[in-house]
Amino acid sequence: MSNPPLGLWPSLSQLNADFRTATGEQRNVSFAGDIAINLNTQTSLAIRPAIAAEERIELITGEAAFETTQRGTRILAVLAAGGKAFTEAGRFDVRYVTDADRSPVTVTCFDGRVGVAQGSATAELRSGQRIRYTAAGISEIATVDPIAESNWQRGIVEFRNTPIAEVVDEINRYRPGRIVLMSAKLAQKQINGRFRIGEMDEVLLQLQQAVDANVRHLPGGVVLLS
């Protein structure tokens, strides 16, 4: 099955990836000798054939950070959802969470310069800048907090006035099983918090306390939140 129900197991394309992490797992790998890659949870990467001096990696789903030093005429390109991020030397993050309703590709630059291309549109990011793109085009460049945006690389998930619908999407990336949000009203409420990746059930406890949410646990790690 290409799209498993509730995302409870990996799709065929994820299983066939060259590098893959399971729920709650993070992994460091290297590529082409001088490219360091940090894979976040539920992430799948595939090595694609190089084109001229461009070495290519496809982010099938998930989130990964890439770092490469000055490579002369060699370029690292990370493909995702029909677009790409590319650099000769830089440190950047690409996120494409395909099992959520909100599924743009997000590219964040932490060091150097990173180009982004989607269709005929292009942009260039510098340190502390972020851009999103979908099939409809590329967003405006936004300034971000590099520390907050890279928290996941230190094993931290942080929510800042984040709608509970987005919180649930993020918890489901790190926690085995599935949390199902049953209330549209609850989905719009916001919470703040800073949690270790290995302690996602603490988020459920905070939801109960902060917004008086009802939490019902079912077999298989499934939780109904209303």
PAZAPA-4460 file (N, C-alpha, C; in steps of 0.05 Angstrom, whole numbers, plus 32768, in hexadecimal, padded with zeros to 4 digits):
% residues 226
    n_x    n_y    n_z   ca_x   ca_y   ca_z    c_x    c_y    c_z   seq   type   mol
   8011   7FE8   8000   8000   8000   8000   8012   8019   8000     1      M     A
   800D   802C   7FED   801E   8043   7FEB   801A   8058   8001     2      S     A
   8001   805A   800B   7FFB   806D   8020   7FEE   805E   8037     3      N     A
   7FFD   8053   804A   7FF2   8044   8060   7FDE   8055   8070     4      P     A
   7FC8   8049   807B   7FB5   8058   808A   7FC1   8063   80A4     5      P     A
   7FBB   807D   80A8   7FC5   808B   80C0   7FE3   808C   80C1     6      L     A
   7FF1   8084   80AC   800E   8085   80AC   801B   8072   80C0     7      G     A
   800D   805C   80C6   8016   8049   80DB   802E   8039   80D3     8      L     A
   8034   8037   80B9   804C   8029   80B0   8057   8037   8097     9      W     A
   8070   8033   8091   807C   8042   807A   8070   8039   805F    10      P     A
   8070   804C   804C   8067   8045   8031   807D   8036   8023    11      S     A
   8077   802B   800B   808B   801C   7FFC   80A3   802D   7FF4    12      L     A
   809E   8046   7FEC   80B4   8058   7FE4   80C6   805D   7FFC    13      S     A
   80BB   805F   8014   80CC   8064   802B   80DC   804B   8032    14      Q     A
   80D0   8034   802F   80DF   801B   8035   80F6   8017   8021    15      L     A
   80F3   8021   8009   8108   801D   7FF5   811D   8033   7FF5    16      N     A
   811C   8045   8008   812F   805C   800A   814B   8051   8011    17      A     A
   815F   8061   8009   817B   805A   8010   8181   805E   802D    18      D     A
   8175   8074   8039   8178   8079   8055   815C   807E   8061    19      F     A
   8157   8072   8078   813C   8075   8084   813D   8074   80A2    20      R     A
   812D   8084   80AF   812A   8083   80CC   810E   807B   80D4    21      T     A
   810B   806C   80EA   80F1   8064   80F4   80E6   8079   8106    22      A     A
   80CE   8075   8110   80C1   8088   8122   80D2   808B   813B    23      T     A
   80D9   80A4   8142   80E9   80AB   8159   8107   80A7   8155    24      G     A
   810F   809E   813E   812C   8099   8139   8139   80B1   812B    25      E     A
   8151   80B7   8131   8162   80CB   8123   817C   80BD   811B    26      Q     A
   8188   80C6   8105   819F   80B8   80FB   81B1   80CB   80EC    27      R     A
   81CC   80C8   80F0   81E0   80D7   80E1   81ED   80C5   80CC    28      N     A
   81EE   80CF   80B3   81FB   80C0   809E   820D   80D3   808E    29      V     A
   821F   80C8   807D   822F   80D9   806B   822A   80D0   804F    30      S     A
   822F   80E2   803C   822A   80DC   8020   8240   80EA   800F    31      F     A
   824A   80DC   7FFB   825E   80E7   7FE9   8277   80F1   7FF7    32      A     A
   827D   80E6   800F   8296   80EC   801D   8296   8105   802D    33      G     A
   8288   811A   8025   828A   8134   8033   826E   8141   8039    34      D     A
   8259   8131   8038   823E   813C   803E   8234   812D   8057    35      I     A
   822F   813D   806C   8224   8132   8084   8206   8136   8084    36      A     A
   81F7   8121   808B   81DA   8121   808A   81CF   8118   80A6    37      I     A
   81BD   8127   80B1   81B0   8120   80CA   8193   811C   80C4    38      N     A
   8189   8103   80C5   816E   80FC   80C0   815D   80FE   80D9    39      L     A
   8147   810C   80D8   8134   810D   80EE   8122   80F4   80ED    40      N     A
   8110   80F2   80FF   80FE   80DC   8101   80ED   80D9   80E7    41      T     A
   80E5   80C0   80E0   80D3   80BA   80CA   80DD   80C8   80B0    42      Q     A
   80F6   80C5   80AA   8102   80D2   8093   810D   80BD   8080    43      T     A
   8108   80C2   8066   8112   80B0   8051   8121   80C0   803C    44      S     A
   813A   80B7   8036   814A   80C4   8021   8152   80B0   800C    45      L     A
   8153   80B9   7FF3   815B   80A7   7FDD   8171   80B5   7FCD    46      A     A
   8187   80A7   7FC7   819C   80B2   7FB6   8193   80B0   7F99    47      I     A
   8195   80C7   7F8B   818D   80C8   7F6F   81A6   80CD   7F5E    48      R     A
   81A5   80C4   7F44   81BC   80C7   7F33   81C5   80E4   7F31    49      P     A
   81DF   80E8   7F31   81EA   8103   7F2F   81E5   810E   7F12    50      A     A
   81E3   8128   7F10   81E1   8135   7EF6   81F7   8149   7EF5    51      I     A
   820A   8145   7EE2   8222   8155   7EE0   8230   8157   7EFB    52      A     A
   8234   816F   7F06   8242   8172   7F20   822E   8172   7F37    53      A     A
   8215   816C   7F32   8201   816E   7F47   81FB   8152   7F53    54      E     A
   8203   814E   7F6C   81FC   8135   7F7A   81E1   8138   7F87    55      E     A
   81D0   8124   7F84   81B4   8128   7F8B   81AA   8113   7F9F    56      R     A
   819B   811D   7FB2   818D   810D   7FC6   8170   8115   7FC7    57      I     A
   815E   8102   7FC7   8142   8108   7FC9   8137   8104   7FE5    58      E     A
   812A   8118   7FF0   811C   8115   800A   8100   810B   8003    59      L     A
   80FB   80F1   8008   80E1   80E5   8001   80CC   80EF   8015    60      I     A
   80D3   80EF   802E   80C2   80FA   8043   80D3   80FE   805C    61      T     A
   80CA   8110   806D   80D7   8115   8087   80E7   812F   8088    62      G     A
   80FD   812E   8095   810E   8146   809A   812B   813E   809D    63      E     A
   813D   814D   8090   8159   8146   8093   8169   8160   8091    64      A     A
   8180   8160   809F   8193   8177   809E   81AB   816E   808E    65      A     A
   81B5   8180   807E   81CC   817A   806C   81E2   818E   8071    66      F     A
   81FB   8185   8070   8211   8197   8073   8228   818E   8061    67      E     A
   8232   81A1   8052   8249   819B   8040   825B   81B3   803F    68      T     A
   8275   81AE   803C   8289   81C3   803A   828D   81CB   801D    69      T     A
   829E   81DF   8018   82A3   81E8   7FFD   82AB   81D1   7FEB    70      Q     A
   829D   81CE   7FD5   82A1   81B7   7FC4   82A9   81BE   7FA7    71      R     A
   82B3   81D7   7FA4   82BB   81DF   7F89   82A3   81E1   7F76    72      G     A
   82A3   81D1   7F61   828D   81D2   7F4E   8278   81BD   7F54    73      T     A
   827B   81AD   7F69   8268   8199   7F70   8251   81A5   7F81    74      R     A
   8239   819E   7F7B   8221   81A9   7F88   8211   8192   7F95    75      I     A
   8208   8197   7FAD   81F5   8185   7FBA   81D9   818F   7FB5    76      L     A
   81C8   817E   7FAA   81AC   8185   7FA6   819A   8171   7FB5    77      A     A
   8188   817C   7FC4   8174   816B   7FD3   8159   816F   7FC5    78      V     A
   814E   815A   7FBA   8135   815B   7FAB   811E   8155   7FBE    79      L     A
   8107   8162   7FBA   80F0   815C   7FCA   80D7   8167   7FBC    80      A     A
   80C4   8156   7FB7   80AA   815F   7FAD   80AC   8171   7F94    81      A     A
   80BD   8169   7F81   80BF   8178   7F68   80D1   8190   7F69    82      G     A
   80DC   8197   7F7F   80EF   81AE   7F81   8109   81A4   7F8C    83      G     A
   811B   81B8   7F92   8135   81B0   7F9E   8142   81C7   7FAD    84      K     A
   8153   81BF   7FC0   8165   81D2   7FCE   8181   81CA   7FC6    85      A     A
   8193   81DE   7FC1   81AD   81D7   7FB8   81C2   81EA   7FC2    86      F     A
   81DB   81E1   7FC5   81F1   81F1   7FCF   820B   81E5   7FC8    87      T     A
   8220   81F6   7FC5   823B   81EC   7FC3   8247   81E8   7FDE    88      E     A
   823F   81F9   7FF2   8249   81F7   800D   8234   8204   801F    89      A     A
   822A   81F4   8033   8216   8200   8044   820C   81EB   8058    90      G     A
   81FB   81F4   806A   81ED   81E3   807D   81D0   81EB   807D    91      R     A
   81BF   81D8   8077   81A2   81DE   8074   8191   81C6   807A    92      F     A
   8177   81CB   807E   8164   81B7   8086   814E   81B7   8071    93      D     A
   8144   819F   8069   812D   819C   8058   8119   818B   8065    94      V     A
   8100   8194   8065   80EA   8186   8072   80D3   8182   805F    95      R     A
   80C9   8169   805D   80B2   8163   804C   80A2   814D   8059    96      Y     A
   808F   8155   8069   807E   8142   8078   8065   813C   8067    97      V     A
   8065   8126   8059   8051   8121   8045   8037   8115   8051    98      T     A
   8037   810D   806A   801F   8100   8075   800E   8114   8084    99      D     A
   8013   812E   8081   8003   8143   808E   7FF4   8152   8079   100      A     A
   7FDE   8160   8081   7FCF   8170   806E   7FE0   8188   8064   101      D     A
   7FF1   8192   8077   8003   81A8   806F   801D   819B   8066   102      R     A
   8022   819B   804C   803A   818C   8042   804B   819C   802E   103      S     A
   8051   81B5   8035   8065   81C2   8024   8081   81B8   802A   104      P     A
   8094   81BD   8019   80B0   81B8   801F   80BB   81D1   802C   105      V     A
   80C9   81CD   8042   80D5   81E4   8050   80F4   81E1   804F   106      T     A
   8101   81F6   8047   811E   81F6   8045   8128   820C   8058   107      V     A
   813A   8205   806A   8145   8219   807D   8163   8219   807B   108      T     A
   816F   8230   8078   818C   8233   8075   8198   823B   8090   109      C     A
   81AD   822C   8099   81BB   8232   80B1   81D7   823E   80AD   110      F     A
   81E2   8238   8096   81FD   8242   8090   8201   8242   8072   111      D     A
   8211   8255   8068   8216   8256   804B   81FF   8261   803B   112      G     A
   81FD   825A   8022   81E7   8262   8011   81DB   824A   8004   113      R     A
   81C0   8249   8004   81B2   8232   7FF9   819D   823C   7FE5   114      V     A
   819F   8231   7FCD   818C   8238   7FB8   8173   8225   7FBB   115      G     A
   815C   8230   7FB3   8144   8220   7FB2   8136   8225   7F97   116      V     A
   812E   820F   7F8A   8121   8211   7F70   8108   81FF   7F70   117      A     A
   80F3   820A   7F65   80DA   81FB   7F62   80CD   8205   7F48   118      Q     A
   80CA   81F4   7F34   80C0   81FE   7F1A   80D3   8213   7F0F   119      G     A
   80C9   8229   7F07   80D9   823F   7EFC   80E2   8253   7F11   120      S     A
   80D9   824F   7F2A   80DF   8262   7F40   80F9   8259   7F4F   121      A     A
   8109   826D   7F56   8121   8267   7F66   8124   827C   7F7C   122      T     A
   8134   8275   7F90   8139   8287   7FA6   8154   827F   7FB2   123      A     A
   8161   8291   7FC1   817A   828B   7FCF   8177   8292   7FEC   124      E     A
   817E   827F   7FFD   817C   8282   801A   8198   8287   8025   125      L     A
   8199   8297   803B   81B1   829A   804B   81AA   8291   8067   126      R     A
   81BF   8291   8078   81BB   8287   8093   81A4   8294   80A2   127      S     A
   8193   8284   80AE   817C   828F   80BD   8164   8295   80AC   128      G     A
   8163   828A   8094   814D   828F   8082   813F   8274   807A   129      Q     A
   8126   8276   8074   8116   825F   806E   8102   8265   8058   130      R     A
   80FC   8250   8048   80E9   8253   8032   80D8   823A   8030   131      I     A
   80C0   823C   8027   80AF   8225   8022   80A7   8225   8005   132      R     A
   80A2   820C   7FFA   8097   820B   7FDF   8084   81F3   7FDD   133      Y     A
   8072   81F6   7FCA   805F   81E1   7FC2   805E   81E1   7FA4   134      T     A
   804D   81D0   7F99   8049   81D0   7F7C   8040   81EB   7F72   135      A     A
   8033   81FB   7F83   8029   8215   7F7C   803E   822B   7F7A   136      A     A
   8056   8226   7F86   806B   823A   7F85   807B   823C   7F9F   137      G     A
   808B   8251   7FA0   809D   8256   7FB7   8093   826D   7FC8   138      I     A
   8095   826A   7FE2   808D   8280   7FF4   80A2   8296   7FF5   139      S     A
   809B   82AB   8004   80AF   82C0   8009   80C4   82B4   801D   140      E     A
   80DC   82C0   801D   80F0   82B8   802F   80EA   82C3   804B   141      I     A
   80EC   82B1   805F   80E6   82BA   807B   80FF   82B8   808C   142      A     A
   8102   82C9   80A0   8118   82C8   80B3   810F   82B7   80CB   143      T     A
   8121   82A4   80D3   811A   8292   80E9   8130   8292   80FE   144      V     A
   812A   8286   8114   813D   8282   812A   814C   8267   8124   145      D     A
   8165   8268   811D   8173   824F   8116   8174   823B   812D   146      P     A
   8176   8245   8146   8176   8233   815D   815C   8223   815F   147      I     A
   8146   8231   815D   812C   8224   8160   8127   8211   8148   148      A     A
   812F   8219   8130   812A   8209   8119   813B   81F0   8118   149      E     A
   8151   81EF   8127   8162   81D8   8127   8160   81C8   8141   150      S     A
   814B   81CE   8151   8148   81C0   816B   8146   81A2   8168   151      N     A
   8139   8198   8152   8136   817C   814F   8151   816D   814D   152      W     A
   8166   817B   8143   8180   816F   8141   818D   816B   815D   153      Q     A
   8182   8178   8171   818B   8175   818D   8177   8164   819D   154      R     A
   8165   8157   818F   8152   8145   819D   813B   8154   81AB   155      G     A
   8134   816C   81A1   8120   817C   81AE   8109   8183   819A   156      I     A
   80F1   8182   81A3   80DA   818D   8194   80CE   81A4   81A4   157      V     A
   80CB   81BB   8198   80C1   81D3   81A6   80A8   81DD   8197   158      E     A
   8094   81E4   81A7   807C   81F0   819C   8079   820C   81A7   159      F     A
   8074   821F   8195   8070   823B   819C   8056   8245   8191   160      R     A
   8041   8247   81A2   8027   824F   8199   801E   823E   8181   161      N     A
   8022   8224   8183   801D   8212   816D   8002   8206   816F   162      T     A
   7FF1   8207   8159   7FD7   81FA   815A   7FDA   81DC   8160   163      P     A
   7FC7   81D2   816F   7FC8   81B6   8177   7FC7   81A3   815F   164      I     A
   7FBA   81AB   8149   7FBB   819A   8131   7FD7   8195   8128   165      A     A
   7FE8   81AB   8128   8004   81A8   8120   8014   8199   8135   166      E     A
   800D   819D   814F   801B   818F   8164   8017   8170   8160   167      V     A
   7FFE   8168   815B   7FF8   814C   8157   8007   8141   813F   168      V     A
   8008   8150   8129   8017   8146   8112   8035   8141   811A   169      D     A
   8040   8153   812A   805C   8151   8131   8060   813A   8145   170      E     A
   804F   8137   8158   8052   8120   816B   8051   8106   815C   171      I     A
   803F   8104   8148   803D   80EB   813A   8056   80E3   812A   172      N     A
   8067   80F6   8126   8080   80F0   8118   8094   80E2   812B   173      R     A
   8092   80E8   8145   80A5   80DE   8158   809B   80C7   816A   174      Y     A
   8081   80C4   816B   8075   80B1   817E   806A   8099   816F   175      R     A
   8070   8080   8178   8063   8068   816C   8045   8069   816F   176      P     A
   8037   805D   815C   801A   805D   815D   800F   8076   814F   177      G     A
   7FF9   8080   8158   7FED   8097   814A   7FDA   80A6   815D   178      R     A
   7FDC   80C1   815D   7FCA   80D2   816C   7FB6   80DC   8157   179      I     A
   7F9C   80D9   815D   7F87   80E2   814A   7F78   80F8   8158   180      V     A
   7F78   8110   814B   7F6A   8127   8156   7F4D   8126   814E   181      L     A
   7F3B   8125   8161   7F1E   8121   815C   7F0E   813B   815C   182      M     A
   7F1A   8151   8165   7F0B   816A   8169   7F16   8181   8158   183      S     A
   7F06   818C   8147   7F0F   81A2   8136   7F14   81BB   8147   184      A     A
   7F04   81BE   815D   7F07   81D5   816F   7F22   81D3   817D   185      K     A
   7F28   81BB   8187   7F42   81B7   8195   7F59   81BB   8182   186      L     A
   7F56   81B4   8169   7F6C   81B6   8156   7F77   81D3   8153   187      A     A
   7F66   81E7   8158   7F6F   8203   8154   7F7C   820F   816D   188      Q     A
   7F78   8202   8184   7F85   820C   819C   7FA3   820A   819A   189      K     A
   7FB1   821A   81A9   7FCE   821C   81A7   7FDC   8215   81C2   190      Q     A
   7FF4   8209   81C0   8003   8204   81D8   8020   820C   81D4   191      I     A
   802F   820E   81EA   804B   8213   81EA   8058   81FC   81FA   192      N     A
   8071   81F5   81F3   807F   81E1   8202   8098   81D8   81F4   193      G     A
   80AA   81CD   8204   80C4   81C4   81FA   80C8   81A7   8205   194      R     A
   80CC   8194   81F4   80CC   8178   81FB   80E3   8169   81EF   195      F     A
   80ED   8154   81FD   8100   8142   81F1   80F2   8130   81DE   196      R     A
   80FF   8129   81C8   80F3   8118   81B4   80EA   80FD   81BF   197      I     A
   80F8   80F2   81D3   80F1   80D9   81DE   80DB   80DA   81F3   198      G     A
   80CF   80F2   81F7   80BB   80F6   820C   80A1   8102   8200   199      E     A
   8098   80F7   81EA   8081   8103   81DC   8067   80FF   81EC   200      M     A
   8066   80EB   81FD   804D   80E8   820D   804A   80FE   8221   201      D     A
   8060   810D   8227   805E   8124   8238   804D   813A   822B   202      E     A
   804D   813B   8211   803C   814F   8203   801F   8149   8207   203      V     A
   8018   812F   8207   7FFC   8128   820C   7FF3   8130   8228   204      L     A
   8005   812D   823B   7FFF   8135   8256   7FFA   8153   8258   205      L     A
   800B   8163   824A   8008   8180   824A   7FEE   8188   823D   206      Q     A
   7FE6   817A   8227   7FCD   8180   821A   7FB5   817B   822D   207      L     A
   7FB6   8166   823C   7FA1   8161   8250   7F9F   8177   8264   208      Q     A
   7FB6   8181   826D   7FB6   8195   8282   7FB1   81B1   8277   209      Q     A
   7FBB   81B7   825F   7FBA   81D3   8255   7F9F   81DA   8248   210      A     A
   7F93   81C7   8239   7F7B   81CD   822B   7F64   81BA   8231   211      V     A
   7F68   81AB   8247   7F53   8199   8251   7F4B   8185   823B   212      D     A
   7F5E   817A   822D   7F59   8167   8218   7F53   814B   8224   213      A     A
   7F41   813D   8217   7F3B   8121   821F   7F4D   810E   820F   214      N     A
   7F5C   80FD   821D   7F6E   80EB   8210   7F65   80CE   8215   215      V     A
   7F61   80C0   81FF   7F58   80A4   8201   7F6C   8092   81F3   216      R     A
   7F78   807F   8202   7F8D   806E   81F8   7F80   8054   81ED   217      H     A
   7F88   804C   81D5   7F7E   8033   81C9   7F96   8021   81C3   218      L     A
   7F92   8008   81BD   7FA8   7FF6   81B7   7FB8   7FFF   819F   219      P     A
   7FD2   7FF7   819F   7FE3   7FFE   8188   7FEE   801A   8189   220      G     A
   7FED   8027   81A0   7FF7   8042   81A3   7FE5   8057   8197   221      G     A
   7FCD   8050   818F   7FBA   8063   8184   7FAD   8073   819B   222      V     A
   7FAC   808D   8198   7FA0   809F   81AD   7F8C   80B1   819F   223      V     A
   7F74   80B3   81AB   7F60   80C5   81A2   7F60   80DE   81B3   224      L     A
   7F62   80F5   81A6   7F65   810E   81B5   7F4D   811F   81AE   225      L     A
   7F3D   8127   81C3   7F25   8137   81BE   7F20   814B   81D5   226      S     A
***
